[in-house]
Amino acid sequence: MIINIILGLILGYVISYFLSGKKTGDKGPFGFIKIPVSKKTFLHIHHWLVFIIILLIFKNFFIEHHFILGLIFGIIIEDFRYKDFYIFLYERK
């Protein structure tokens, strides 16, 4: 059980690292999830938040699938390496 979580965690982090921007503000191959809020700002949905929501919605599934649980946590942890992981509203350029 624990080995599956650890392997999933490592793989999730590595996959997320290579599919995300290399530093704060960089776009990965999939870009950003942006939702217009006003003419001057947009809401940026970070992938850590998206995957926490997925984790909460499907928690019963993840309890039984340890590797996928680790994968999700690896993706979440990787997003915290950015300086702006807690900022949601950005000024439009």
N, C-alpha and C positions, 0 to 999 in steps of 0.2 A: 504494500500500500504506500508507504512513505517513499520508496524508490520511484514509484510511478509519479507521485506528486513532484519530486525533485527533478526528474527527467522532463516532465511537462513544464515546470517552472523555467528551466534552462532553455528549452526549445522555444517557449513563448517569448522569453526575453530576447533571444537571438532573432527570431522572426520579426518581432516588433522593431528591434533595433535597425534591421536592414530595410524595413518598409516605411520607416519614419525619417524625418529630416535629421540631419546629423547634429544640428545645434538649434537653439531657440530661434524660431522664426522661419526656419527652412521648411519647405514642403517636401513631403515624401512623394512617392509615385501616385498616391491617391489624393493628395492635396489636403485641405482642411474641410471640416464640416462647419459651414458658416450659415447662420440664420440672421437675416436682417432684423434689426430692432428699431432703428430709426435711420434718418438720412446720414447721420454721422457715426453710428456705431453698428457693430454686428456681434452676435453671440457666437463664440467659438466653443464647440463641444469637443473636449479633450477625449482621447481614446480611453483614458483610465476611467472616466465617468461612464462612457458607453458600456464598457465591460463590467463595471460594478452593477449597473442596471441589469445587464444580461444575467449576471451571477445571481442577483436577487430574484429575478423573474423565474429562472430555471434552477433554483437552489436544490430542489429534490432530485433533479437529474444529475447535477454535479456531485452530490453526496456519494453517489454510487460509481461515478466515473472519475477516478482519482487523477489519471493522466490529464484529462481535459480540464479538471479543476486547477491543476498545476499550470497548465498552458494559459488559462485565463489570468491567474495571479502573476505569471511572468509578464504578460502583456501590460497589466496594470502597473506593476513595479517599474517597468521600463519607462513609462511616461513621467515618472517622478524625477528623472534626471534632467528635465528641462527647468529652467529658471521661472518660467511662466505657467507652470502646471496648475496654479490656483487662480489664474486670471481668466475670466470668461467674457468680459466685454472689451472689445477693441475698437479703436477709432478706424474708420474707413480711410483708405488712402486715395 
